[in-house]
Amino acid sequence: MEKGKSREVTVSALQFACTDDVSTNVATAERLVRTAHSKGANIILIQELFEGYYFCQAQSEDHFQRAKPYKDHPTILRMQKLAKELGVVIPVSFFEEANNAHYNTIAIIDADGTDLGIYRKSHIPDGPGYQEKFYFNPGDTGFKVFQTKFAKIGVAICWDQWFPEAARAMALQGAEILFYPTAIGSEPQDDGLDSRDHWKRVMQGHAGANLVPLVASNRIGKEIIETEHGKSEITFYGNSFIAGPTGEIVEGANDKDEAVLVAKFDLDKIKSKRHSWGVFRDRRPDLYKVLLTLDGSNPSL
């Protein structure tokens, strides 16, 4: 890096309430992307599965009709045009149909409109209100990083954000910023369970442990889905945020309002700090074989 020069990038997290109409939601996403661009954003994150309601509250074969093939996906094509027009990077979350398989997938659109490829969600939850295993195969792409115009980024999806292994895998591949599109809120089976602070702290830990900024985008609003047992309701708690490389929250949204969060980072300065801190220098992969097991009982495998 030349003296006096820096490599700055401005990131954005969007937050909005979804309807169950694709065209309305995609129009809202485009409007907010344009707002983020007007605030100087270079990489703009839209929330998980933003084309409609979070349908995984129910197990219903009808919801498979929401899936579309990756190739010529209309929302991806529209976001490619938008990215090229504005010169911004846009990760685009969608429900992917791949022959007889289905994935919770994200396509990474570069600033010239190029589709850089996809990541398929690796960790698939299954619990009251979040019954994703009914719809999604476990992702087969592995954790990936994408070289965009502005930065090398790692992108994972919602439940992936609870796993430090995923964040570390992306950081080891050179990710300079981590992005997590999300759909999370109340727990239908337990009105007293509020995970929002836990959710934030876990990702703040990923940022701090890997010394990289992190962007999390979540939806807001109440969504009611008909299930085989009657109506299920989730109130999504928003709280989208941008964390700095020591895990500090530099920008955050509340649990009710539409938001466009923006923060600027000097990636070369952060790189120097990451290298000097020593956590990647002092790693001992030879001692981590236990991580390849489920119960830790036979780490020699």
URFEN-V711624 format. One record per run of one state. SS is the DSSP state (H for helix, E for strand, - for the rest). FROM is the first residue (numbers start at 1). TO is the last residue. If there is no record, write none. Layout:
# URFEN-V711624
SS_FROM_TO / SS_FROM_TO
This chain:
# URFEN-V711624
-_1_7 / E_8_15 / -_16_16 / E_17_17 / -_18_21 / H_22_38 / -_39_42 / E_43_45 / -_46_54 / H_55_57 / -_58_60 / H_61_66 / -_67_67 / E_68_68 / -_69_73 / H_74_86 / -_87_88 / E_89_98 / -_99_100 / E_101_109 / -_110_114 / E_115_120 / -_121_125 / E_126_127 / -_128_129 / E_130_131 / H_132_134 / -_135_144 / E_145_147 / -_148_151 / E_152_157 / H_158_162 / -_163_163 / H_164_172 / -_173_176 / E_177_181 / -_182_184 / E_185_185 / -_186_186 / E_187_187 / -_188_189 / E_190_190 / -_191_195 / H_196_210 / -_211_212 / E_213_217 / -_218_219 / E_220_227 / -_228_229 / E_230_237 / -_238_240 / E_241_243 / -_244_248 / E_249_252 / -_253_258 / E_259_266 / H_267_277 / -_278_284 / H_285_287 / -_288_288 / H_289_292 / -_293_301
